[in-house]
Structures are given as structure tokens and as C-alpha cells.
Amino acid sequence: MWLEKLINKRIDAYQSDLMRKYCDEVEAMYTKMRGWRHDYHNHIQAMQASMALGNYEEVNAYLRQLNDDLTTVDTVLKTGRVMVDAILNGKISIAAQNHIPVNAKAVIPAAAGINDVELCVIIGNLMDNAIEENRRLAEEKRFIRLYIGTKSTYLYIAVTNAAGGKLEKTGTIFQSSKGAEHGFGLSRVTGIIKKHRGTFSADSEDGGFTAEALIPLDG
């Protein structure tokens, strides 16, 4: 009994720390968005002044700079779940800050019975692992591909990322330089997926790593 309580306590603490970390990341992203909006009127005034002087090329250059800046804070994905949108876009923003290109497509069907917190734990862990693995590589080798959608009667989640080499596998868990906490994160992912009668698979090879989850849809 005491061992079960200890495990449950550790799981609760891990999930709380994880969600706190995600909230901090999302808050940082939206703080940057609010800052950009605050400067909006200043940008308009600067361009109006340049237009009045006939400096059209200067205005074009200014607009290009603003577009690049806006791209880094704009919401790039809308999955259908607000909390998941916040976490996912936060992770994509972090990837961009680390010069990791992300090719992502994500739509969560209404029939998906898994709750937002569980989805955030799954997606957050997989994206964290992908970002961490990419950071160890030269920038020209980095990439992440994310897909969330339906596959037959399942919610399908797949994350593929660049990897420096084939990761070692202990039992059903792949290990990395992140150590035991990394393994515990993947253990939480597989535990949630099994709870919903789903399956999790991972494949490691030189140059790439792919994690896939299939979770039955309701009805």
C-alpha cells in the first residue's frame, strides 16, 4: 500500500511540475505577443512618416522585418482544443528559437475521448524529447515532423525528429542522455495511452527517431 501511495505521489508531482513548465512556456509566448501588439501603433507611425517622405523602399524593408517578427509569435496551429493549442504552439515556438524547423499538421477530432491534460502530457513529452535530440545536432541536420489526426477509428499522433544515432532501448523505453527523468516521461506517455486502450510504438535508426500513438475514438 505504501509503495502504491509513493508511486502515485511521484506521478502527481511529476504531472504538476510538467504542467507548470508548460504554463510558463505558454505565458512567455503570449507575453511576446502582447509586446508586439503594444508596439503596433509605433510601427504604424514610423511607416506613415516614411511614406510621407516618399521612402517607399524603406517602408517595404520595415514591413518585411515586421512580418518576420510576427511569424515568431503567431499561432500556427489550431487543433480544436484550446489547451493543446497553447502547449503545441509553445513547443513550436521553442523549436524555432533553437533553429529547429517544424513541419506540423494537427487536428483533434471531436470524438477523441482523451482529456486535455493527458493530451498535453503526451504531446509535451514527445515534443520535448524531439527538441532535446535536435539540439545536439548541427543546425542543417535538424527537423521535427508532427502529425495529429485520425487513422481509421483511432486518434493518431506521430512525431519524427532528427537523431544523431540509434538510441538504446531498455525493455520498451528508449534511453537518451537526459537520463532517468526522460525515461519517466515516456513511461507516463505509455501509461496514459494504455489507460485508453491504445498502443504506442517507437522506432530509432541512424538519423531519425519516430514515436507513434494510436488511441481509440469514442463511439
C-alpha positions in Angstrom: 0.0 0.0 0.0 2.8 2.5 0.9 4.6 1.7 -2.3 1.5 2.5 -4.4 1.0 5.7 -2.5 4.6 6.7 -3.1 4.3 6.0 -6.8 1.0 7.9 -7.1 2.6 10.8 -5.2 5.5 10.9 -7.6 3.2 10.8 -10.6 1.1 13.7 -9.2 4.3 15.7 -8.5 5.7 15.0 -12.0 2.4 15.9 -13.7 2.2 19.2 -11.7 5.7 20.1 -12.5 5.2 19.3 -16.2 2.0 21.5 -16.4 3.8 24.3 -14.5 6.6 24.2 -17.0 4.2 24.2 -19.9 2.2 27.1 -18.5 5.5 29.1 -18.1 6.4 28.4 -21.8 2.9 29.5 -23.0 3.0 32.6 -20.8 6.3 33.6 -22.3 4.9 33.2 -25.8 1.8 35.3 -25.1 3.9 37.9 -23.3 5.9 38.3 -26.6 2.6 38.6 -28.5 1.3 41.3 -26.1 4.6 43.2 -26.5 4.2 43.2 -30.3 0.7 44.4 -30.1 1.7 47.2 -27.7 4.2 48.4 -30.3 1.7 48.2 -33.1 0.9 52.0 -33.1 4.5 52.9 -33.1 5.1 50.7 -36.1 2.2 52.4 -38.0 3.5 55.9 -37.2 7.0 55.0 -38.3 5.7 53.7 -41.7 3.4 56.8 -42.1 6.4 59.1 -41.6 8.5 57.2 -44.2 5.6 57.2 -46.7 5.2 61.0 -46.2 8.8 61.4 -47.2 8.4 59.1 -50.1 10.8 56.4 -48.7 8.8 53.5 -50.2 11.7 51.1 -50.2 12.3 51.8 -46.6 8.7 51.0 -45.8 8.9 47.7 -47.7 12.0 46.7 -45.7 10.2 47.7 -42.5 7.2 45.5 -43.4 9.4 42.6 -44.2 11.0 42.9 -40.7 7.6 43.1 -39.0 6.4 40.0 -40.9 9.4 38.0 -39.7 8.9 39.2 -36.2 5.1 38.3 -36.3 5.9 34.9 -37.6 7.7 34.0 -34.4 4.7 34.8 -32.2 1.8 33.9 -34.4 -0.4 30.9 -33.5 0.5 28.4 -36.2 -1.8 25.5 -35.3 -5.4 25.2 -34.2 -6.2 21.6 -33.2 -9.7 22.2 -31.8 -8.6 22.0 -28.2 -7.5 25.4 -26.7 -5.2 24.0 -24.1 -3.5 21.7 -26.6 -3.1 24.6 -29.0 -1.3 26.6 -26.3 1.1 23.8 -25.4 1.7 22.8 -29.0 2.3 26.3 -30.3 4.6 26.9 -27.3 6.7 23.9 -28.2 6.9 25.0 -31.8 8.0 28.5 -30.7 10.7 26.9 -28.5 11.8 24.8 -31.5 12.1 27.9 -33.7 14.2 29.6 -31.0 16.6 26.6 -31.2 16.7 26.8 -35.1 14.7 23.6 -35.5 12.3 23.6 -38.5 8.9 22.1 -37.7 6.5 20.7 -40.3 3.3 20.2 -38.4 -0.4 19.3 -39.1 -2.7 18.8 -36.2 -6.5 18.4 -35.9 -8.1 16.6 -32.9 -11.5 15.1 -33.8 -14.5 15.8 -31.5 -14.8 12.0 -31.0 -11.4 11.9 -29.2 -12.3 10.9 -25.6 -8.9 11.6 -24.1 -8.8 14.8 -22.0 -6.7 17.9 -22.5 -4.3 17.3 -19.6 -3.5 13.8 -20.8 -3.1 15.0 -24.4 -0.7 17.8 -23.2 1.4 15.2 -21.3 1.7 13.0 -24.4 2.4 15.8 -26.9 4.6 17.8 -24.5 6.8 14.9 -23.7 7.2 13.8 -27.3 8.0 17.3 -28.5 10.4 17.9 -25.6 12.3 14.8 -26.5 12.4 15.7 -30.2 13.7 19.2 -29.4 16.3 17.9 -27.0 17.6 15.4 -29.5 17.8 18.1 -32.2 19.7 20.5 -30.1 22.6 18.1 -30.0 22.9 18.2 -33.8 24.3 20.7 -36.3 21.6 23.1 -37.4 21.5 21.9 -41.0 20.5 18.4 -39.8 17.7 19.4 -37.5 14.0 18.8 -38.2 10.7 17.8 -36.5 7.6 16.4 -38.2 4.4 16.3 -36.3 1.0 14.9 -37.3 -2.1 14.6 -35.3 -5.3 13.4 -36.9 -7.5 10.3 -37.4 -6.4 6.9 -38.7 -9.4 4.6 -39.2 -11.2 4.7 -35.8 -8.2 6.0 -33.9 -6.7 9.3 -32.8 -3.2 9.1 -34.4 -0.2 11.1 -33.1 3.2 10.8 -34.8 6.4 12.7 -34.0 9.5 12.2 -36.1 12.7 14.0 -35.4 16.4 14.1 -36.4 18.7 12.0 -34.3 22.4 11.7 -34.1 22.4 7.9 -33.9 20.4 4.9 -33.0 19.1 5.2 -29.4 19.5 2.4 -26.9 16.3 0.6 -25.8 15.8 -0.9 -22.4 12.6 -3.0 -22.3 10.0 -0.9 -24.1 11.7 2.5 -23.4 14.4 4.3 -25.4 17.0 5.9 -23.3 18.8 9.2 -24.1 21.4 11.5 -22.4 18.5 13.1 -20.5 18.7 10.2 -18.1 16.1 8.7 -15.7 13.6 11.7 -15.9 13.4 11.3 -19.6 12.5 7.6 -19.2 9.9 8.5 -16.6 8.3 11.0 -19.0 8.0 8.3 -21.7 6.6 6.0 -19.0 3.8 8.5 -18.3 3.1 8.7 -22.0 2.8 4.9 -22.5 0.7 4.7 -19.2 -1.9 7.2 -20.5 -2.1 5.6 -23.9 -2.6 2.1 -22.3 -5.3 3.6 -20.0 -7.3 4.5 -23.1 -6.7 1.0 -24.7 -4.3 2.5 -27.2 -0.9 1.5 -28.5 2.5 3.2 -28.5 5.4 2.4 -30.7 8.8 3.9 -31.3 11.5 3.3 -33.9 15.1 4.5 -33.8 17.6 4.5 -36.6 20.7 6.5 -37.6 19.5 10.0 -38.5 15.9 9.7 -37.2 13.5 8.7 -34.4 9.7 8.2 -34.7 7.1 7.9 -32.0 3.6 6.9 -32.8 0.4 6.6 -30.7 -3.0 5.2 -31.6 -5.9 5.9 -29.3 -9.4 4.6 -30.0 -12.0 7.2 -30.7 -15.2 7.2 -28.7 -18.2 5.5 -30.3 
